[in-house]
Amino acid sequence: MAAVFLGGCGSAWNDPYPARERGANILYTAFTERPKHLDPVQSYSEDEASFLYQIVEPPLQYHYLKRPYVLEPATADGMPALRRYDRSGRELAAGADAAAVARTVVEVRIRSGILYQPHPAFAVREDGRPRYLDLEPGDLRAVRGLGDFAATGTRALEAGDYVYQIKRLADPRLHSPIFELMAEYLPGLKTLQAELAAALRLQEGGDGAEPASPWLDLRRFELPGVEVVDRRTYRITLQGAYPQFLYWLSMPFFSPVPPEADRFFSQPGMAERNLTLDWWPIGTGPYMLVENNPNARMVLARNPNYRTDPYPCEGEPGDAEGGLLADCGKAMPFVDRVVFSREREGIPYWNKFLQGYYDASGVSSDNFDQAVTLTSQGEVSLSEEMEARGIRLLTSVSPSIFYLGFNMLDPLVGGGASNADREKARKLRQAISIALDMEEFVSIFLNGRGLPAMSPLPPGIFGARAGRAGMNPTVYEWRDGEGADGGRPQRRSLEVARRLLAEAGWPNGRHAQSGEPLVIHLDTTPGGLGDKARSDWLAKQFRELGVQFVVRPTDFNRFQDKVRQGNAQLFFFGWNADYPDPENLLFLLHGPQGKVRFNGQNAANYENPEYDALFERMKAMPDGPARQRIIERMVALLQHDAPWVFGFHPMSYSLQHGWVENRKPGAMVRNTMKYQRIDVERRAAARAQWNRPVLWPLALLVLLLAALVAPALIHWRRREAATAAPAGAGEGGGGR
């Protein structure tokens, strides 16, 4: 027992990490879903981005602190030069009409002196030949990870590495998720894909040929529209105008892949040991993957070859006051390692955060009441328990929207051929938009973690307006004297909705001539708005308007078919922006993107000639006052026509301990690890305080055991003494 008590002094018994990590400059976090792909040509999920963006570096990145999001160079030596040409080859001005642009030339120049992480693919022998090529199966017998190779090397980043990766988009073996989209602007990708497919058939011994090397050197193939200009410069020629292409240059799809690594991992026996680019990505970023056990633990370590990268010195208003500029100009990254632990359940994840073993945590429905409190005005603040621990709450609005869409091909909610019918349908949609109280929905079903939407554009996206300027006047009216800016929007009354319903030809929810009741059908999947709680809430909202509401739940495939064929009436959808440009959200209501006619993403099948013409102008324009004016007109058209019930923009709530610095939420900024800093001593002190072993129950247990044993022991000793006494007396008597 003394050893147990002494062992509890000075350290926590429940520390889940190895003793060698105590006091180390490590950031601890968790992941819930195992990454499926870490090859930058295939990876396209948020779970994978947490790892991949710290390792690989596209030419561009988002500024860590500025909002709205701003692109800036990462490995590029300045922002890429864009030149537009018409069909005659004449260069056009930057603001030229998109219809006049035949091709766009994007030229990227890479900074000098950028090195890859240490990697066995770059290891060479004394004579300069690669050390780990032509490996025999026996050479890999003891290899389970990259760390099992004794030698590593590096080399400088080259423009050709970016071109090599772009060619990999066309590799038929890899199935890149953006191939079809990029092929619209780079038609040469489909030409290259056909050539690679033919080369692979020959390589695999097809057409009577002998099998060749398993590695397919993409440098031997040309990609029309993409070329290496010199060692540090490459050029991409796009078909037409596509200014949003610069956003793609901030994604791993356009990060560099050195041919040496592709060749290294293509050797026989590598894939069987998970020695692939999909398991061990290579890059020039601040961290490199040193441990990959997706069922338990993933570890990133500082890249010793990483260049000097200064922390930003400017941000948005409030960043300086929040301490986010205190490390201005200091070299990054700040932490030496990032340890990701797999957590399959929310409760252990939350408890370890409270114990200080995770540096940050999300806020879910399981821990919402413990983490935050809601005021009567719907404002969110930290709970007293969290404040006592020095925990901070970070909130941000996601670049996403969830909405209820009306199928504009439906005769009831979309209208008929006449202007009068279309106007009645518009008023019906407006009435429903007012009646469905999104503030109440967010409060009940999202615990307040959402912002009622005024348009498709969430905050942080260019074109979105705040306050009165951004209010949807069809659904809301402005109330003066409330809010920090002197007022706030308030949803119009149910009486206004009923008046619009009557003007639509349905007074009190019944047809003005026939008297038949108005019935609205929601087509959904069981996991969407079709569950009982949400459907009951919707039915109540419609009932107060005087409208009957029917849910038609179907399985996902059947639901998709109904939307594709235009057989749905009202449906619930969501969209996450791929990049922070209004084009990526406003195209969801672009006529030529109609789901039924064109199999596009416009599931509402909304068509408005003025909106469509404005969209074509807006999408190719640079951000500025002229583009802002066009966006505002487009948004006004949508607010008046009401093809959607603009639902809500989801909000993310994140908690972090007080020892974490420089952490700012932003869904578009994913290479975040290099900016964050940890106060290791403060964390160690908090862990020791919060995880002191509670030993008094052990002492109480010992006393209880002693109390139970003592009577038996006393009784035994008395019995022994009573038995021994006569024997002693007899011997004494005989002696006399």
N, C-alpha and C positions, 0 to 999 in steps of 0.2 A: 504493500500500500504506500509506503514511503517513496518507492520508485515511481509509482503512478503520480503521486502528488508533485514530485520534483520534475517529472517529464512535462507537466502542464505549465511550468513556469517559463515565461518569456516567449512562447510561440503558440499559434492556434493549432488545435488538433484537427480541424476540418479543412485545412488548406488543400485545395485540389491540385495544386501545381507542385512540380518537383522542388526539393529544397534548394537545388542549385540556381533556381530562378529568383529566389528571394532577394529583393533589393536591386534587381536588374531593371534596366530602362526598357520595359516591355509594355506594350498596350495589349490589354486583354479584352477580347470581344467574343461573340458567338455567332453561329449560323445554324439555321434550322433545316434547310434543304441542301442536299449534296449537289455540288456543281456537276453538270453533265458534260460541259465542254469548256476547256480552257484554251483551245486553239482559237486565236483571234479571228480566223476566217469563218468560224461556226458559232462562236459564243454570242448569245443575244438575250440573256436574261439578267435580272437584277441580282440574283444569287451568285452568278458567275462574275458579274462586274465588280463585286466587292474585292475579289482577288485580282482579276486580270488588269484592271485599270492601275493598280499599283506596280505592275510589272512591265507592261508594254507602254510605249509612248507613240501615239499618233503625232502628226506634225502640229496640230492645234489642240488647245484645251480651253475650258471655261475659266474666266477669272474667279478665284475662290470666293471673293467677298462681294463683288458688285452684283446688284440686281436692278433692273432686269439683267439677265445673263448676257455676258459679253465674251466673245471669242478673243483669244490672244495666242501668240506663238507658244509652243511647247518645245519641240525640237527644231521647228522652222526658224530661220533667221529673218524674222519679220513676217507679216501677214502675206499670204500668197497674192501674186499679181493676177488680176482677172482682165482679160481682153475679149471683147465681143466683136464678131464679124458678121456681115450680111452675106447673102449668097454670091455676091460678086467678089468677095474677099476684102471689102472695104471695112476698116475698123470703125465701130460705132461708139458713140458717147456712152458713159456709164448709165445714164437714165433713159436709154433708148427703149422704144416699145419692144416687148418680148417677141411679138410676131415678126419683127424685122431681123431677129437674131437667128442666124443659121448655125453658128457654132460658138462655143465659149472656150477659151484657152486659159487653163489654170496652171500657173508655174510656181513650183515650190522649191525654195532653196533651204538646205539644211545647215544648221550651225556646225561649225568645225569643233573637233575635240571631244565629241560624244562617244563614249565607249560602251560596249555591251558588258553585261554581267559576266563574271568568270564562268566558263562553260567548257565541258570536255570536247565539244564540237570544234573549239578553236585551239585545242592542245596540239602541239607539233613536236616532232622529234628534232634531234640536233641538226639533221640535214634539211629541215623545213617542211618535211612531209607530215600530213595529218597523223596524229598518234593513234586515233581510235577509228580508223577506217579498215574495211575488210576484216572485221572481227569474226572469229570462229565461234561456234556455239559454246565451246568450252570457256572462251574468254568472258562470257556473260554469266557463268554458273553462279558466282557469288554476288552478282549485281542486282540490287533491288531498287536503287534510286540513283540520282545523279551524284550524290555524295560518295558513292562507292567507287567512282573513278578517281584515281590518284592524282591525275594531272588535269589542269584547266588552262585556259588561255582567254584572250579577248582580242578584239580589233575595233577600229573606228566604224561608226555608223556611216553608211553610204546611201546615196539616192537610189541606187539599184536595189537595195533591200526593200524599199517601199514599192518599187515597181514589181519585184518578185512576189510580194504579198498580194498586190492587185491582180496579178495573173492567177494566183491561187483561188480567187473568187470563181474562176472558170473551171477549176479542177472538178471533173464529174464525180470523183470519189469523195469529195468533201461536202457537197450539197449546202453551199452557203445560203443562209436565209435571205440575203439581199441581192442575190444574183439577178433575178428577174427585174427588180427595180433598177439596178445599176445598168442592166443591159439596155434599158430604154434610152439612156443617155450615152452609154458606151457600147454601141452595137458590135464593136470588135470583140466583146466578151463572148458572144455566141459563136462567132467565127473561131475564136481560140478554143472554146469548149469542144467544138466538133473536131478540131485538129488534135486536141489532147485525147479525146475518146479513141480516135483512130490510132494514135501512138500507143495508147495503153493496150489496145487489142494486139498489136504487134509485140509489145513488150511481154505480154502474158502468153505468147506463143501462138496467138491466133493466126489465121491465114497461112498455116504451115511454117511459120517462122520459129526460130529457136528463142526460148525465153532469154530476155536480156536482164540487165541490172534492175533491181526493184525500184531504184530511184529514177524519177523522171525529172530531168533538169529543165526547169521552166525557162531558163535563160536562153535555151536553144529556139524558143518559139517567140514570134512577134505578137504583140497585142496592139492592133490598130487603134490609134488614139492615145496611147500611153508610151512615152519614150524617156530614156535617160539622156539628159543634155550633157552633163559632166558628172564628176564624182559626187558633187554636192547638190545637183539640181535635177529635177525631173519635171515633166510637162504632161498634163492631161488635157485632151481636147474633147469636150462634151458636145453632144448634138443638141442644138437649140440653146435656150436660156434656162439656167437652173442655179440661181444664186444660193439656194439652200444646200448646195453641194458642200460648201465650206463647213456646215455643221457635221456632215459625214466625215470630214477630215479630222474630227475630234474623237472619233470612235475607233475601237480596236480593229475593225475591218480594214482600216487604212494605216495600221501600225506596221513597222518593218519586221520582216522575217528574213534572216540571213540564209542564203542557200546552203552554207555549211551545216546549219542545224537541221534543215530539211533532209539533207543527205545523211547526216549522222543517225537520225531517228528512223530512216528508211531501211536500215540494215536488217537482215534476217535475225529473228530472235528478240528484237527490241519490243515489238508490239505485245508479245506474250508476257513481257515483264512490265507492261504499262510505261515503257520508255518511248513516249510519243510527245509531239507538240500539244496534243490534246490533254496530256497529263502534266507535262513539265514545260510550260510556256517560257520563252526566252525573250528578254527585252533589255532596254537601256534605262528603265525606270528606277525609282529610288529603292525598290525592294525586289528580291528574288525569292521564289518558292523553294524552300529547303526541306519541307516535310509535307507530304500529301497523303493523308489518311482521311478521305472524305466521310468516313463513318464515325470518326472520333475527333480528329485534330488536324488543322492546317496551320503551317507556320511560315511567315514571311520574315526574311532577314535583310538587313541593310545591304544594299549593293555597294561593295567597296569601290567600284569604279564609277559611282555616280558623280556627276559634275557638281559644282557649286551652284545651287539654285536658291535665290534669296526669297524670303517670305515677303508677301506683298505689303506695300506701304500705304495703300489707299483702298477704300471700300465704299459702302453706302452710309448715309447718315445713321449715327448710333453705333457704328462699329468701334470707333475709338473709345467711346464711353463704356462699351461692353468689354474692353480689354483685348479686342481682336486685332489691334495694331501694335500691341506692345512688343512683338518680336519683329518689327519692321526691319527688313534687310538682313536678318540672320539666316545662316545657311541651313537648308533643309536636306534631309528629313531630321526630325528631332528625336524620334524613338528608334531604338536599335532593332527591335523585333516586334512583330504583331502576331499574337497567338489567337487563332480562331478555334473555339471548342464547339463540337456539335451538340446542340440541345434539341431534342425531339419534342419536349413538352414545355409549356410555358411556365409552370409553377417552379420547377428547379432553376430555370433561367432567371426568374424574378428573385428567388431567394438568394441566389449567388450574387446578384447585383446588390441586394440589400446588405450582404455580408462584405461587399467591397471586392469581390473576386472578378466581377466584370466592371469595366470602367464606364459603360453606358448601357442603356436598355431602352427598348421601345415601351409604349404604353398600350396595352391590349385591354379587351373587355374583362379579362380575368383579374387584372390589377388596377383597373381604372379608379375605382372608389378609394383604394389605398394610396394611389399616387397623386390624384388631383381632386379639386373640389370645384363645383360649379356655383356661381352666384345666381341670384334671382334674375339678373340681366343676361344670363347665359355665358358670362365671362369665366375663363378657366384660370385657376391658380393652383399652386402647389399645396398639398396637404401639410398640416403642421408637422407630421412625422418626417416628411421628406425635407422640409426646411430645416428641421433640427439636425439632420445629418449633413447639411451643406450641399444638398443635391439641387441641381438647376434644371429648369424645364425649358426646352427649346421647341418651338412650334414653327411649322412652315406649311404653306399651301402647295399641294402637289400640282404639277402641270398636267392635270387630268380633269375630265368632266364625266359625270354620270347624268343621264337624261332619260326622260320618257319621250319617245319619238312617236309622232303621228304618221301613219302611212298615207302620204298625200294622194295615192292612187285609190284609196278607199272612198267611195262616194259619200259617205256620211261625214268623216272628219276631213277629207281632202276637197270635197266639193265636186260639182259636175262641170259641164262644159261652159255654162253661162256664167257671166260675171256675177249675177245675183246669187247663184248657188255657191260660187267660190267665196263671196263675201259672207254669206251665212255660215259656211264652214269655218272661215277665219274667226268669226265671233264666237263660234262654239269652242274652238281651240283656245281663244283668249280667256273665255270663261273658265275652262278647265285649268288653265295655267294659273289663274288667280285662286281657284278653289283648293288646289293641292298645295297645302301649306308646307313648303320645304323646310322652313325654320323648325317646325314641329317635328318633321321627319328626322332631321339631323339630330335634334335633341333627344328623341326617343330611341332611335335605332343606331345612332353613331356616337352616343354620349357627347354630343356637341363637336365631334371631330370632323367638321365639314363646314364649308362656307357656301351658303345659298348662291347659286349662279345667276348672274344677270345676262350672260351671253356665253358663247362657247369658249371665250378667252379667259383663262385663270390669271390671277395676279402674277407678275413676273414675266409675262409674255408681252412682247412689244404690241402696242395697240390697245391693251386692256386699260381701262380708265377706272379710277377709284372715286368714291364719294358720289355726289350728285351727277357728275358728268358721265359716270358709268352705270347709273341706275337704269333698270328696265322700266320705262314709263307706262308700259301696257299693264304690268303686274303690280308695280309699286308707285307710291307717291311720296314726296319728300316732306318730312316733318321737321320744322325748324326748332331750335332750342335744345336739341338732344345730341349727344355724341361729342367727341373731342373736336370735330371740325364744325361744330355749330348746328348739326342736324344729322338725320339718318333716314334711310328709306324705310317705309312701312308698307306692308302688303295691303293692297286695296281690299275693301270690305267684301263680304259675301254678297251684299246687296248689289254691288257693282257687277259681280259675276252672274247673279241671277238676271239682272237687266240685260246683259250681253246674251245670256242664254235665250231670253225671250225674243230679242232682236234676231237671233239665229233661227227663230221659228219653233222654239221649244219652250214656251212659257210653263213654268213650274215643272219642267222635265217631261212635258207631253207635247206631241205634235199639234201645231195650231189648228190644223184641219181635221185630221183623223183621230186625234186624242190618244194615239198609241204612245206607250212610254218610251223614253229615250234610253237605250241600252248601249253601254260602252264595254268593249271586250279588250282585256289585257292578255296578250299572248306572251308567255314566259316559260322559263324552265323552273322545276321545283326548287332549285337552290337560289333563284333570283328573288323577284318580288312575289313569287308564287307561294312562299311559306305562309302559314296561317296568320302570324302576327302582322306581317306587312300587308297581306291582302285584306285583312280585317280593317286595318287602318285606312287603306285606300277606299274600301267600300264605305266606311264612315264619312270620308271626305266627299265622295260622290253623292252619298245619301243626303248630306246637308245641302248640296246643290240641287237636289231633286232628281238625280240621275241614278239609274240602276247600273250596277257594276258587276261584271262577270269575269272571273279569271279562267283562262284556258291554258292550264299547264301541260306541257309536252316535254319529251326528252330533248336533249340538246340538238341532235341531228334533225329531228322533225321541226324543231323551232327554227333552225337555220334554213331549212327548206321553205318554210312559210314566209320568212323574211325575204329570201331570194326570189320567190314567186309573187311577192306582193299580196299575200293572203292574210297578213297580220293587220290589225287595226291600231293598237297601241302596244308598244314594246319598250323594254328597259335595256339600255345599252350604256357602255362606257368606253372611253378612249384615253389612252396615255400618250402624250406627245413624245415623239422620237427625238425632237429637237425643239428649242424654244423659239419657234417662228410661227406667227399667226397662220401662215399657209397650212401648217400641219394640223390645224384644228378647223379652220374655216372651209377646207376642202371637203369636210364631212357633209356639207350642204351644197356643194357645187353640182349643178345639173348634170354635166357629163360624167359625174361619178355615181350616177343613180344605180341603185342595186339591181333593179329589175331590168332596165334597158341595157346597162353597160357592165353589170357585175362589179360595180365599184363599192366604195365605202359609204355612200349616201343612202343609208338604209331607209330614210324617210321619203326618198324619191322626190325631194323638193326641187322645184324648178322655178326660177325667177330670172327672166332675161337680163334685168338690170344687175342683179346680184352676180350672175355668171360673167357678165362683161367686166364688172369691177374686179372680180376675182382674177381674171386673166391679166388685168393690168397690175393688180396689187402683188401677185406672187413673184414677179420678176423685179420688183422695185427694191431699192435699198431703203433701210429704215430712215425715216425723216418726216417732216411735217406733211409732205404730199401723201406719203403712204398712210400716215395717221388719219388724214381726212377721209381717204377712201375706205379705210377699215371702219371708221365711225359710221359712214353711210351704210356699209354692208351690215354692220351690227344693228343699225336702226331698222333696216328692212327685215331682218330676222326677228327682232323684237315685235314688230308690227304683224308679221305673217304668222308667228308662233308655230313653226313646224315641229318644235320641241317644247316640252315643258322643261325649261332649263333647271336641272336638278341641283347638283351641288358639286363643288370642287373638294375632294377629300383633303383633310389636314393630317399631317403626321405630328405626333407628339413624341418627343424623345427626352429621356432623362440622362443626365450625366453627373458624375461625382465632381465635387469641387476641385479635385486635383487634376482634372482634365482641362487643358487650355486650347484655345484656337479652334474650337469645334463649332462650325456653323452649318445648319441644315440647308440643303439645296439639292433637289432631286436630279438636276442635270449635271452637277459637279460630282463625279464619282472617284476621282483620284485624290481622295481626301486624306489618306493616312500620312502623307509627308508633311502636312500642315499642322497636325495635332502634336501636342506636347504633354508630358506627364510629370507631375511633381511626385517623384518616387518616394521621398521621405514622408510626405504627407499621407500618401496612400498606405505605406507600411504602418504608420501610427494609427490610422483609422482602422485598418484590419485588426491590429492587435487589440484595440479597444472594443471593437464590435464582436470579436470572436474569442473573448476570454473564456476558457473552460469553466463551466459552472460545476464546482467540485463539492458543494455542500450536500447534494443528494447522495454522493458516494459516501461521505462521512456519515450521513444519516443511515445509509444502508448498513455500514459497518457497525454502528451502534445498535441497529435493529437486530442484526445477526448476533452481535454479542449478547444482547438481551435475551435472544432466543436460546443461545447456546449455554449461557451462564447457569441457569437452573439445572440443566442436565449435567453440566460439569460439576457443580457443587454437590448434586445428588450422587454422582459417581464417586467423588472423592470421599464423601461421608460413608458410602457403602464399603469402599475399600478400607477405610479406617476401621469401620465396625467389624469387618471380616478379619483384619490383621490383629486386632487387640487381644482376643482370647488366646490366639496362638502364642502371642508374646508372653501372656500371663502364665500359661501352662509351662513354658520352658523355664520361666523364672522360678516357679514353685518347685520344679524338679531339682533345680540347682541348690535350693535350700536343703 
